[in-house]
Amino acid sequence: MPPYSSPLREAQAAQTRQRILEAAIDVFGDAGYSGASLARIAKEAGVSLETVKQNGPKAALLLAGFDYAFAGEEGEGPLHARQLGEQAASLGPAETLSFLVAFVGGANERVARLWPRLLDAAAGDADVARRLDQLQTNRRADMRGALAMLDAKGLVRGPRPHQQRADVLSFLISPESYTQLVIDAGWLRSAYLAWLEDAIERLVLAS
């Protein structure tokens, strides 16, 4: 017999998982990796400590929380192979860049507090470092995937090798650029998005 499956129970588990990840984002953002505890995450999420442990360990919650905050959903593998990539692929050439820039702006806003916590954690925890390395591998794949999609839509011009374009794109859309321009320098979000779209057009697509 196939294993028993209850749609209601699965939906409840997904909602609990979402609450735990949202609580983890807040707790790690406030306290950092070393200062965060599973007990505090459980309290913030309104669930038992045992339930949080079942969704852990701590390193997994940090990375899953980052992925959830950045993508707006939890998933496996690079973003271009998930729902976001499907949405972008369905757009016309004139809409694609604005869509990607709007997504990146929102994503960087959501992870602005969490990204430095993740880097700090990776420096002192081998498990976090290993998971972060996989995240960065996925990020590089996303940059190549984004360039391939933009190229297929006729938006990539100029002689620069695609790998260099992907490297520049990764630099421009990094959480660090958002932090420096919006949080540190006080740019409006609209100004950041306008700069980002212009920079990608000039430095990635047209060069």
C-alpha positions as CSV (number, residue, x, y, z in Angstrom):
1,M,0.0,0.0,0.0
2,P,1.2,3.6,-0.7
3,P,2.0,5.6,2.4
4,Y,-1.0,7.5,4.0
5,S,-1.2,11.1,3.0
6,S,-3.4,13.8,4.5
7,P,-3.6,17.1,2.5
8,L,-4.9,18.8,5.7
9,R,-2.0,17.5,7.8
10,E,0.5,18.4,5.0
11,A,-0.9,22.0,4.8
12,Q,-0.7,22.4,8.6
13,A,2.9,21.1,8.5
14,A,3.8,23.6,5.8
15,Q,2.2,26.5,7.7
16,T,4.2,25.5,10.8
17,R,7.4,25.3,8.8
18,Q,6.7,28.8,7.5
19,R,6.2,30.2,11.0
20,I,9.4,28.6,12.1
21,L,11.4,30.0,9.2
22,E,9.9,33.5,9.7
23,A,10.8,33.3,13.4
24,A,14.3,32.1,12.6
25,I,14.8,35.1,10.2
26,D,13.9,37.5,13.0
27,V,15.9,35.7,15.7
28,F,19.1,35.3,13.7
29,G,18.7,38.8,12.4
30,D,18.5,40.2,15.9
31,A,20.8,38.0,17.8
32,G,23.2,36.6,15.3
33,Y,24.0,32.9,14.9
34,S,25.8,32.4,18.2
35,G,23.2,34.4,20.1
36,A,20.2,32.7,18.6
37,S,18.7,29.6,20.2
38,L,16.2,27.0,19.1
39,A,14.2,27.8,22.2
40,R,13.9,31.4,21.3
41,I,12.9,30.5,17.7
42,A,10.2,28.2,19.1
43,K,8.9,30.9,21.4
44,E,8.8,33.4,18.5
45,A,7.0,30.8,16.2
46,G,4.6,29.8,18.9
47,V,5.5,26.1,18.6
48,S,7.3,23.6,20.9
49,L,11.0,23.3,21.0
50,E,10.7,19.7,19.8
51,T,8.9,20.9,16.7
52,V,11.7,23.4,15.9
53,K,14.3,20.6,16.5
54,Q,12.5,18.5,13.9
55,N,12.9,21.3,11.4
56,G,16.6,21.9,12.4
57,P,19.4,21.7,13.0
58,K,20.4,25.3,13.7
59,A,22.6,25.6,10.6
60,A,19.9,24.3,8.4
61,L,17.4,26.7,9.8
62,L,19.7,29.7,9.1
63,L,20.2,28.7,5.5
64,A,16.5,27.7,5.0
65,G,15.5,31.0,6.5
66,F,17.8,32.9,4.2
67,D,16.5,31.1,1.1
68,Y,12.9,31.7,2.2
69,A,13.6,35.4,2.8
70,F,15.4,35.9,-0.5
71,A,13.2,33.9,-2.8
72,G,9.9,34.4,-0.9
73,E,9.4,30.7,-0.8
74,E,11.4,27.6,0.1
75,G,12.7,25.4,-2.7
76,E,15.5,23.3,-3.9
77,G,18.3,24.2,-6.3
78,P,19.1,27.5,-8.1
79,L,16.3,30.1,-8.5
80,H,16.4,30.0,-12.3
81,A,15.3,26.4,-12.1
82,R,12.4,27.2,-9.8
83,Q,9.1,29.2,-10.1
84,L,11.0,32.5,-10.4
85,G,12.8,31.3,-13.5
86,E,9.6,30.2,-15.1
87,Q,8.0,33.6,-14.4
88,A,10.9,35.4,-16.0
89,A,11.1,33.1,-19.0
90,S,7.4,33.8,-19.8
91,L,8.0,37.6,-20.1
92,G,8.8,39.6,-23.2
93,P,12.3,41.1,-23.7
94,A,11.2,44.6,-22.6
95,E,9.7,43.3,-19.3
96,T,12.4,40.9,-18.2
97,L,15.1,43.2,-16.9
98,S,12.6,45.3,-14.9
99,F,11.1,42.1,-13.4
100,L,14.5,40.7,-12.4
101,V,15.6,44.0,-10.9
102,A,12.3,44.4,-8.9
103,F,12.7,40.9,-7.6
104,V,16.4,41.5,-6.5
105,G,15.5,44.8,-4.9
106,G,12.8,43.1,-2.8
107,A,15.0,40.1,-2.0
108,N,17.9,42.2,-0.9
109,E,15.6,44.2,1.3
110,R,14.4,41.1,3.0
111,V,17.9,39.6,3.7
112,A,19.7,42.8,4.5
113,R,20.0,41.9,8.2
114,L,20.5,38.2,7.7
115,W,23.3,38.1,5.1
116,P,26.0,39.5,7.4
117,R,24.8,37.0,10.1
118,L,25.2,34.2,7.6
119,L,28.8,35.2,6.8
120,D,29.7,35.5,10.4
121,A,28.2,32.1,11.1
122,A,30.1,30.5,8.2
123,A,33.4,31.8,9.6
124,G,32.9,29.9,12.9
125,D,30.8,26.9,12.0
126,A,31.9,24.2,9.5
127,D,28.3,23.1,8.8
128,V,27.1,26.6,8.0
129,A,30.2,27.1,5.8
130,R,29.4,23.9,3.9
131,R,25.8,25.0,3.4
132,L,26.9,28.5,2.4
133,D,29.3,27.0,-0.2
134,Q,26.3,25.2,-1.8
135,L,24.3,28.4,-1.7
136,Q,27.1,30.2,-3.5
137,T,27.3,27.4,-6.1
138,N,23.6,27.9,-6.7
139,R,24.1,31.6,-7.0
140,R,26.7,31.2,-9.7
141,A,24.4,28.9,-11.5
142,D,21.7,31.5,-11.3
143,M,23.9,34.2,-12.8
144,R,24.7,31.9,-15.7
145,G,21.1,31.0,-16.1
146,A,20.0,34.6,-16.0
147,L,22.5,35.5,-18.7
148,A,21.5,32.6,-20.9
149,M,17.8,33.7,-20.6
150,L,18.6,37.4,-21.3
151,D,20.8,36.3,-24.3
152,A,18.0,34.2,-25.7
153,K,15.7,37.2,-25.5
154,G,18.2,39.3,-27.5
155,L,19.2,41.6,-24.7
156,V,22.9,40.7,-24.5
157,R,25.3,42.6,-26.8
158,G,29.0,43.3,-27.0
159,P,32.1,41.1,-26.9
160,R,32.5,40.4,-23.2
161,P,32.6,36.7,-22.3
162,H,29.4,35.4,-20.6
163,Q,31.3,34.3,-17.5
164,Q,32.6,37.8,-17.0
165,R,29.1,39.2,-17.5
166,A,27.8,36.7,-14.9
167,D,30.5,37.8,-12.4
168,V,29.6,41.5,-12.9
169,L,25.9,40.7,-12.5
170,S,26.6,38.8,-9.3
171,F,28.5,41.8,-7.9
172,L,25.9,44.3,-8.9
173,I,22.9,42.5,-7.4
174,S,24.7,41.4,-4.2
175,P,23.1,42.1,-0.8
176,E,26.2,44.2,-0.1
177,S,25.3,46.7,-2.8
178,Y,21.8,47.1,-1.3
179,T,23.3,47.6,2.2
180,Q,25.9,50.2,1.1
181,L,23.5,52.2,-1.0
182,V,20.2,52.0,0.7
183,I,21.0,51.3,4.4
184,D,24.4,53.0,4.7
185,A,24.1,55.8,2.2
186,G,20.3,56.4,2.6
187,W,19.2,56.0,-1.0
188,L,15.5,55.6,-1.6
189,R,14.6,52.1,-2.8
190,S,13.3,53.6,-6.1
191,A,16.7,55.2,-6.7
192,Y,18.5,51.9,-5.9
193,L,16.3,50.0,-8.4
194,A,16.8,52.7,-11.1
195,W,20.6,52.5,-10.6
196,L,20.6,48.7,-10.6
197,E,18.7,48.5,-13.9
198,D,20.9,51.1,-15.5
199,A,24.1,49.4,-14.2
200,I,23.0,46.0,-15.5
201,E,22.1,47.5,-18.9
202,R,25.4,49.3,-19.3
203,L,27.9,47.0,-17.5
204,V,26.4,43.5,-18.2
205,L,24.2,43.6,-21.3
206,A,25.7,46.3,-23.5
207,S,29.5,45.8,-22.8
